[in-house]
Amino acid sequence: MHTITPDFMAVARGDAPADLRLDNARIINTFTREIIEADLTIHDGHFAAIGHAGPAKETMNLHGAFVAPGFIDAHMHVESTMMPPSEFIRFAAPHGSTGAVLDPHEIANVLGIPGIRYLMENARGLPMNLMFAASSCVPSSPLETAGAVLSAADLEPLFDEENVVALAEMMNFPGVFLGVPDVLEKVNMGLRRRIVDGHAPGLSGANLNAYVAAGISSDHECTTAEEAREKLRLGQQVYIREGSAARNLEALLPLVTEANAHRFCFCTDDRHPADLRDDGHIDHIVRRAAALGLNPITAIAIGSTHTALHYNQRHLGAIAPGKQADFFLFDDLKRIEPRATYHRGVLTAEAGVYVGEVKPIGDYPQSGVRLPVGLSASDFRVPVEKPGAQIRVIGMSPTQLTTEHLTLEGAVADGAYVADPKHDILKLVVIERHNGTGNIGRGFIRGFKFGEGALASTVGHDSHNLAIVGANDEDMLAAAEALASCGGGQCVVLNGTVLALLPLPIAGLMSDQPAESVVQHQAALLEAARQLGCPHHDPFMPLSFMPLPVIPSLKLSDLGLVDVDRFEVVGLEV
């Protein structure tokens, strides 16, 4: 936080020279939703004066360029960019991002507190306001096996860190509204130390009322305007999510008005590296919102000021005297494309290139992939136990985290259920990779639309076990062995040959290579997936959510098929 000094006050009055003066600026005022033509001064990393700018050691004539507060992502998992913060910033800063609230939930489920501490240390000192929310649900539920278990006592020391701003998304919403003691212990600890963010997809009525009564402040899982409206009316901050997997902007934007816009923030939740580099970060959502008819200044406010206020970071998120000088420049209000980004008044990105501090990835805690001893293709076999029965099949959408709970006739060969690519039904397995338990969940899925080979990933929310989808058991085995050999990652296999491999040695989630290298490897991976016949932009993103047993309706964990609506493991056969 900024310490106010007599020197700073002299600059604010115009009696002493500032470090920098920006002349002929068009300032985006997110408080009054107007554009102010004025000069502004920056001193000691903060705005000192707006419109009453005095002398300065350095001046810059903006010639009418717009100055807007830097964007702040209200909720994201940096692990989903496949890069630690020191590489993530290379792609985010050029898009006008000067902050993000990171939930290290993914690495926490693999490595526990040491994983969280690694990300916090990697983020330290970077020219971006990288705040953290302490991961509340590790594991997310008892219906999967994670690499760590974190209690309230484990989490509380994290709140001694100044940049920890919340208890992260409380995913165990049944545990909250049913009053489960250890869940409420975490909630009470979060309320005592900061605020508590929410995660309650589809929750409504009396149970939602009870969830909000527990002090849960926000929700980023709304998929319909009706759901968002109910949560708004109960006082929650609604995050409109537009990431690489879940895209809810079009559904929720009609709900936003000038009267209620202050109750919204923008977040990406999960953003893949190529999407981040090429399409953008929060700026991408702002452009889309404006194109859909939202006042562009309101869109900027939702992407900056509202997030800062929600997390009680009142020194951030706006252009006003005393606020931290985090901003970006752009030239056209009809298409908001940042051309230069500043953090604390210092240039961090220009013309699409990061020019800020370069920090090494550093030493990271080890994890890896522990396959069951003697694993063979026969371990993926699913024998028929009830001839003539229908089977439960996961219905996958490439743009939503929710799935359908389908009941279909299964294809059978040699007394076992098998993949049926002609009808878009593939086999899905989830192998526990952290503790060597030997657990393997087996099921079937519709929606991937490829006819041969296999895809595999150690990115499998939230416990990040090894998920494999394929047309035959032999290729699925080869995929498992390929990822075990490199310590985790993603791969495409056809006829026993690895067509493409993206190693992710940091917890099986992130690369230790430069950002551009990650994008190149991912591009080769996605091209290989297309060779199998998969039509989706990025099939690994929906694959990563198929083991997540807290988002409806049917998922597969290492413990088996999970009926999320009933919150229990169910059999394959009906």
N, C-alpha and C positions, 0 to 999 in steps of 0.2 A: 504494500500500500504506500501511497505517496505521503511523505512528510512535508507539511506546509512550512516554508521558511520565509523570513523577511525578504530574502532575495527574490523568491518566487512572487511574493505579493507586490514587490516593486515592478517586476515585469508585467504582472497582471494590470497594474495601474497605468502602465506605459511610461514609467519613470526610469526604467533600466532596460538595456537591450536583451531581447529574447535570443534563444539559440537559432530559431528559424521563423521566418514570416512567409506565409503563403498569400500572395497577392492575387486579386481578381478571381476569387474562387466563387463557385456556386455551391453553397453548403446545403446538404440534405439534412433538414431539421426533423428528426424522428419524433420529437415531442409535439410539435404543432402541425406536422405533415405539410411543411412548406419548404420552398427553396429560398435561401437567403444569399443575396450577392454581397459579399464582404471579404475583407482580409482577415486572416487569423494568425495568431502567434503560438509557437510551441516552445516550451522551456522545460528542461529537466524531464523530458519524456511525456509531458502533459500539455494539453491546451491551456494557454494562459489568458487569451483574450479573443473574443469574436466581435469583429466590427469596430473595435476600439484598439486596434493593433498599433503598438508603438514601434520603436526602432528594433533592429535585429542584426545579429552578427552575420547571418546569411539570409538572403531573400530568394524566392522562386516565384516567378510570374506564371500563374496557371492559365491565363488567357481564357477564362470562362469555363474551365473544366469543372466537373462535379466532384465534390468531396463527400464521401459517405462513410459512416462508421464501419469498421471491419466486421465481417460476418463471424458469427459464433454458432457452431453446431451444438444444438441443445442436448444431443445424445448420440454417441457413436462408439463403436468398438473398433479401435484403431487396428486391432489384429485382423479385421476383415479386409483391410487394405493390403494385407500380407507384408506389411512393412512396420518396423518400430517407429516411434515418433520422429526420430532423427532423419528418416527417409520420407515419411509421410509429409513432412513440412515442405519438401521439395515440390510436391505436386499440389498441395493445398494453398500455400501462400500466393502463388501466381493468380489464384482465383478469388483474391480479396479476403481470404480467411485469416483472421488474427486470433482466433480462439476456438476451443472445442471442449466439451465436457466428455471425457473419456471414461467409459465403464470397462475396466480391464477384466470383465467377467470371463472372457474366453481363456486367457492365459491362466487366470485363477483356477479354473476348472481342471487345468492340466498340472499346474505347478504350485498352486496355493499362494500364500503370502510372498514367497521369494519371487514368483512370477510378477506379481503386482509391483513389488519393490523394483524389479528390473525395469519395467516400463516407466515408473516414476523417475528413476535415476536417469534413464535415457532421455526423458523429456526435459529434465532440469537444465535451465540455462538457454534453451532454444528461444528464438525471437518470435514466440507465439504464446498466447495465454492458454496453456494446456492444463486444464483443471481435471480433477478426478472425482469419480463417485465410487465409493467403496462397495464392492460387489456383494449383494445381499443374499444371493441364492447359489451357493456352491456346495453341493450340486443343485441344479434347478428343481429337482424332485427326487423322491426315493425310487423312481421307476427307471433309473439308469445308474451306471457306475462311473463316477468321475475319478480324476486323479488326486483330488483333495476334498476335504470337508472343512468349511470355515464356520465357526460359531460367532456369536456376538462378541465374545471375549477376544477372539482372534482379530476381529475387524476394528475394534475400538481404538487400538493404538494408531491406526491410520489417520484418525481424525485429529491427531496432533500435528499433522502436516497442513500448512496453510492453504495449499492448493487442493485439498479434499473438500468438496463443496456440498456433498449429499451422500446419503445412503442410496445406492443405485437401485434400479428397477426391481421392485418387490414382485417377483414373478410367481411366488407361491401365494396367489390371491385366495385360494381356498383356505390355506393356513391362516390368512389374516381374518377373513370374515367368519371362520369357524372358531377363532380365538385360540389357536394352538399356542401353548406357552412359549416354546423356544422361538417361534416365528415372531410373536409379539415382543419378545425380549430384544430382537434385532430392531423392530420398528421403534420401540421406545428409546433404544440407544441412539438411533438415527435422529429422532425428533429432539432428543436432549442435546445432541452435538451439532446438527445442521437441519436439513430437511430430508424427506423421504420421497423418492420418485417411484412411479407406478408402472405396472405392466399387467393389464387385465383385459385381454382380448375377448370381446363379446359379453363381458359381464354387465348385468342389468338388474333393475328392480331392487329388491330388498338386500340382496347380497352385495350389489354395487354400493348401496347406501352405507352398509356396514364397513365396506372396504375404505370408502372415503372418510367415514367417521373415525377410522384409525389414524387419520392424519396424512394419508397418501396424497401427495400434492399434484401429481401429473399423470398423463397417460400418452403413450406414443403408439398404441396398438389399434386405434380406431380405424375401421375400414369403411364405415358408412356415416353419412351426415347424421342419421338418427342416433347412432351410438355416441358420436361426438357431442351432439346436442345434450343428451342426457348427462354426460360427464361434465360439460360446461355448466349446466344448471346446478350441479352439486358442488361447484367451486373448483374443479380441477383445471389445471393448465393443460391444454391439448396441444401435443406436438404433431404437426403434419409431417409425416414421414415420406420421403421420396429418396429411396436408396437404389441399390442395384437389384435387390430381390423384391422388397415390398414397396409398392408405389401407390400411395393413397391420396396424392394431391388433387386429382380430378374429382374424386368422390367427396372430399372434405371441403374444398375451396368454396363451394356455393354457400357454406355456412358462415363464412367470414364476412363481417360488416365493419364499418368504421366504428360502430358502437362497441363491438365485442372483440375487435382485432387484438387488443392488448392481452387477451386470454389465450393467444396462440403463439407457438414458436415453430421453427423449422428444424428438422433433424434428418440425418441420413441413415442412422442406425448401422447399416452395413454398406460399404462402398468399395467396389473392387478397383484395383489400381488403374487400369486403362480407362475406366469410366471417370475416375477422379481426374486423371491427367487431361483427357480429351473433352469430356462433356462439362466437367466442373464439380464443384462442391456445393455449398449453400447458394452460390451465385446461380447455379443451374436451376435450383428450385425457384429462386426469385425471378429469373427470366421466364420460366414456365408459368408461374403465377401471374405475372404481368401480362403475358400473352393470352392467358385465359380471362383477363379482364380486371384483375386486382390492381388498384392504385399502386404504381411502382414504388412510391415512397412508403406506403403501408407495407409492401412486401419487404423492403429493406429493413423497416423497423421490426417486423416479425423475425427476420434473420439476424438481428443484432441486439437492439435495445431490450426487447422483451425477454430474451434469454438471459442477459446480464441481470435484469431486475429479478427474474425468477430465482436465480441462484444467489441473490443478495450481493452481487458484484457491482455495486453502484458506481465504482470508478471506471467501469468499462461500458462499451456498447453505445456511445453517443458522442456527438461533437458538441461540446459545451465546456465552458471554463472549469478547470479542475479535473476534467476527465482525462484518462490516459489517452495519449495521442496514437490510437490505433485506427487506421483509416485506409481507404483505397481511392484511387482516382479513376474516373471514367468519363466518356465524352458524349454518350447518347442515352437519354432517359428512356427511349423506346426499346433499347437493347443494352442492358446493363452488363458491360464486359469490362472487368477491371484491367487496367493497363499498368498500374503501379500500386504496390501495397507497402504500407508502413506500419511498423510496430514500435511504439514509444518514440515516434517521430523519426525513426531510422528506416531507410528503404530496405525491404526484405525481398521484393520480387519486382521485376520490370519486364514488360513485353513477353510475358509467359515463362520467364526464367527466374528461378530462385537465386538470389544474390546474397542471402544472409549467411549466418555462421554455419559452417559444416562441422558436424560432430560425428565421431566414430560410433558404430553400433555397440561396441564394447562387449565385454564378456557376459554371456547369458547362461542361466541355469539349464542343465541338460534334462531332456525327457526321453524321446524316442518312441519306438513302436515294438511292443512285446506281443508277438503272435503266440497263439496256443502251441504247445510243444507238439511237433509232428503234424502240423496242419497240412491237410490234403484236400483235394477237390471234393472228396466224399463227405467232408465235414459240412459242406454247403447243401447237401442233399436234404430234401423235405419229403419224408415218406407220407403216403396216403394212409390215414388212420380210419377215416369214415368214407368208404367208397360211395360216390354219388352226392356227397355233400358239396355245397358251395363254399368258396373261400373268401376271406376278407382281403381286399386289395386297396392300397393307398392310391387315391386319386390326386395327382400332383398338378399344380398350376405353376408355370415358370415365373409368374409375377406376384404370387401371394404366398404368405407363410402358412396359411391355413390349408388343409387338405380335405378331400372328400373321403368318407368311409363307405367304400363300395363293397357290394356282395356280388361275386361273379362266379361263373363256372371255370374251374381251373383246368389247365392242360396237364395231362398225365402221361408219363412214359416210364416203363419199367417199375411201376409201383410207386412213383414219386411225382410230386408236382414240379413242373418245369416252366421255364420262361416260354412265352408265346408271343414272339415279336410281331407276327402277322396281325395280332389283335392288340398290339401296343401294351403287352404285359411282360415286364422284365422281373428278374429276381433281384431282391435287395437283401444284403446282409450287413449287420453291424457287429464288428469284433471289438471287444474290450481290449484296449492297448496299453493301459497304464500299469496295471497290477498283476498281470499274468494269471487272471482268474480262469481263462479259457472260455468265458462267456461269448456265445455267438447268437445273435438274434437273426431270424430268417423270416422273410416275407416276400410279397410281390407288390409291384407298383405299376401304375399306368400314367403315361404323360411324357416320358422321355423320348419316345418315338424313334429310337434307333434300332437297327435290326441285327447287329452283330457286335462282338467285342465286349469291353467293360470299361467303366469309369470308376476311379477310386479316389478317396480323399480322407485325410486325417482332420480336415476341418468339418466337424460334425456337431453342431450346436446341441446342447451346451457343454456336454462332457467331452466332446471332441474325440470320440472313439473312431475307429476306422470304418467308414461306410463305403460299400461297393455295390454298384448297380450293373447288371450285365445280362447278356443273352445266353451265356454258358458258364459252367462252374470252373472249367479249366482256365479261361481268361480271367475270371474273378480271382482265382488263386494266384495267377501270375501278377496281377495288379497288387494284391496284398504283399507279396514278397518284394516287389519293386519298391514299395513305400517303406517297408521295414528296413530295407538295405540303405536308405538315405536318411533315415531318422524322421520321416514324415513328409507329407506334401500331397501332390495330386498327380494323377497319371491317366493315360489312355492306353489300353492294350487291345491288340487284335491278333488272333491266332498265335497267342503266346509271346508275341513281340511287343515290347514297349514302344509305342509310336511317339509319345511325348511324355516328359516328366518335368514337374516343377518342384524341386526340393524346397522344403520349408523346415529347416532344422531348429528354428526357435520355437519350441513347444509343439512342433508339427503344424504351426499356424503362420509363421512369418519367415521371410527370407533373410539371410545375412548378407545379401548382395545389394548393390546399388539399385535405386528405384527403377531406372530405365531397364536394367537387366530383368527385373521382375516382370515388367510389362512384356518384354520380348519373349520370355519363357511362357507367360500366360497366353500370348497370342498363338504360339506354336501348339499349346495344349488345346485351345479352343478350335484351331484348325483341324487337329487330329480328331476331336469329337465330331466335327462336321463330316469327316471321312467315314465315321461309323454310321452316318445318316441322321445324326441328331440336329434338328433345325433351330434349337434355342440359342439365343445370344450368348448365354453363359450357363450351361447346364450344371456346373459345379456349385453355383449359388443355391438353386433349389435343392440339390443333393445335400448340401450342408445342413439344411433345415429338416430333412426327413427323420433324423434321430431325435428331434426336439419334442419331449413329451409334455410340454406345457402349453402348446398352441394346437387347437383342435384341427382335425377331428381324429384321424388315425395316423399314428407314427410308429416307428420301429426303433427300439433301443437295444442294447446288448442283452437285455432281459426278456426281449420278445416284443410282440405287437402290443401297442398301448392304445386303448380307447381313451382318448384324452377327455372326452365328455363325461365318461364314467370314472376317470382317473384310476384305471386298473389295467393290468396285463390281461390280454384275451388270447384265445387260441386262434390259429389260422383258419381252421374249419368252423363253419357255422353249425 
